[in-house]
């Protein structure tokens, strides 16, 4: 499984970093096209997994959606409230909540594929990915419009900008 994770995660990250380093700024059209290629690839993967697991999905589909939604919402809830109990700031608690609730469904799908269980094991991440993206985006949007008490949005933006180091 470690070699599968290296092939699925580490090597593509290294390839992406090298590609970015070698090509950065040379082809502006790539900045517009590659996000679309990425979304198309993710969509294709979800379609293939769903088609391969059609029979299983028909049997457990509704239960799987409920289970993935509960898993996701419980992750947001526990991430936030455990952080608050540990006296993290509101802002940090929100960040931890999103990090706990958002998981890597793509990695899980890739591992299911390498195990040869795409039609069964691969269904959970195929359902979880879209659910996670919808609930995570909704929560982030809701929090975006509710500035934590005692935080000035302009001061926060200035401190964030000051902490970012310019590229050389």
C-alpha positions in Angstrom: 0.0 0.0 0.0 2.9 2.3 0.7 4.2 1.9 -2.9 0.7 2.6 -4.2 0.5 5.8 -2.1 3.9 6.9 -3.4 2.7 6.2 -7.0 -0.7 7.9 -6.5 0.4 10.9 -4.4 4.1 11.5 -4.1 5.2 11.0 -7.7 2.4 13.2 -9.2 3.2 16.0 -6.7 6.9 15.8 -7.6 6.0 15.8 -11.3 3.6 18.8 -10.8 6.3 20.8 -8.9 8.9 20.1 -11.7 6.3 21.0 -14.4 5.5 24.2 -12.5 9.2 25.1 -12.1 10.0 24.4 -15.7 7.0 25.9 -17.4 5.8 28.6 -15.0 4.8 31.8 -16.8 5.7 30.5 -20.2 2.3 29.4 -21.3 -0.5 31.5 -19.9 -3.2 29.4 -21.6 -2.2 26.4 -19.4 -3.3 28.3 -16.3 -6.8 28.5 -17.8 -6.9 25.0 -19.3 -5.4 22.8 -16.6 -8.2 23.4 -14.0 -10.7 22.3 -16.6 -8.7 19.2 -17.4 -8.5 18.5 -13.7 -12.3 18.8 -13.2 -12.9 16.7 -16.2 -10.5 14.0 -14.9 -12.2 13.9 -11.5 -15.6 13.7 -13.2 -14.5 10.9 -15.4 -13.1 9.0 -12.4 -16.4 9.3 -10.5 -18.4 8.2 -13.6 -16.1 5.1 -14.0 -16.4 4.2 -10.3 -20.2 4.7 -10.3 -20.6 2.6 -13.5 -18.3 -0.2 -12.2 -20.2 -0.3 -8.9 -23.7 0.2 -10.3 -25.2 -3.0 -8.8 -23.7 -2.3 -5.4 -24.8 1.3 -5.6 -28.4 0.3 -6.3 -28.4 -1.9 -3.2 -26.7 0.5 -0.7 -26.8 3.9 -2.4 -29.1 5.8 -0.1 -27.5 4.4 3.0 -24.1 5.2 1.6 -25.1 8.8 1.0 -26.5 9.1 4.5 -23.3 7.5 6.0 -20.9 9.8 4.1 -22.9 12.8 5.0 -22.9 11.9 8.6 -19.2 11.1 8.5 -18.5 14.5 6.9 -20.7 16.6 9.3 -19.4 14.8 12.4 -15.9 15.6 11.2 -16.7 19.3 10.9 -18.5 19.3 14.2 -15.8 17.5 16.2 -13.0 19.4 14.5 -14.6 22.7 15.6 -15.7 21.8 19.1 -12.6 19.9 20.2 -10.6 22.9 19.0 -12.8 25.2 21.0 -12.5 23.0 24.1 -8.7 23.1 23.7 -9.0 26.9 23.7 -8.0 27.5 20.1 -9.2 30.8 18.6 -12.4 31.0 16.6 -10.5 31.4 13.4 -8.2 28.4 14.1 -11.1 26.2 15.2 -12.9 26.9 11.9 -9.8 26.0 10.0 -9.3 22.8 11.9 -13.0 21.9 11.4 -12.6 22.2 7.7 -9.4 20.2 7.7 -11.0 17.4 9.7 -14.1 17.3 7.6 -12.5 17.5 4.2 -10.7 14.2 3.4 -8.9 12.9 0.3 -11.5 11.0 -1.6 -9.2 10.8 -4.6 -6.6 8.9 -2.7 -9.2 6.5 -1.4 -10.5 5.9 -4.9 -7.0 5.3 -6.2 -6.2 2.8 -3.4 -9.5 1.0 -4.1 -8.5 0.8 -7.8 -5.0 -0.7 -6.9 -6.7 -3.2 -4.6 -9.0 -4.3 -7.4 -12.1 -3.3 -5.5 -13.2 -0.3 -7.4 -16.8 -1.5 -7.8 -17.2 -1.9 -4.1 -14.6 -0.1 -2.0 -14.4 2.7 -4.5 -18.0 3.6 -4.1 -17.6 5.3 -0.7 -15.0 7.8 -1.9 -16.9 8.4 -5.1 -20.0 9.4 -3.1 -18.0 11.1 -0.3 -16.0 13.4 -2.7 -19.0 15.4 -4.1 -20.8 15.4 -0.7 -17.6 16.7 1.0 -17.1 19.4 -1.6 -20.7 20.6 -1.3 -20.8 20.6 2.5 -17.3 22.0 2.9 -17.9 24.8 0.4 -21.2 25.6 2.1 -19.7 25.8 5.6 -16.8 27.9 4.3 -19.2 30.3 2.6 -21.3 30.5 5.7 -18.3 31.3 7.9 -16.9 33.7 5.4 -19.9 36.0 6.0 -19.6 35.7 9.8 -16.4 37.4 11.0 -15.4 36.0 14.5 -16.0 38.3 17.4 -13.1 40.5 18.2 -11.5 40.2 14.8 -11.1 43.1 12.4 -11.3 41.8 8.8 -8.9 44.5 7.5 -6.3 43.8 10.3 -6.6 40.1 9.6 -6.1 40.6 5.8 -3.1 42.9 6.4 -1.5 40.3 8.8 -2.1 37.5 6.3 -0.6 39.6 3.5 2.4 40.5 5.6 3.0 36.8 6.4 3.2 35.8 2.7 6.7 36.0 1.4 7.0 37.3 -2.2 8.4 34.9 -4.8 11.9 35.7 -6.1 
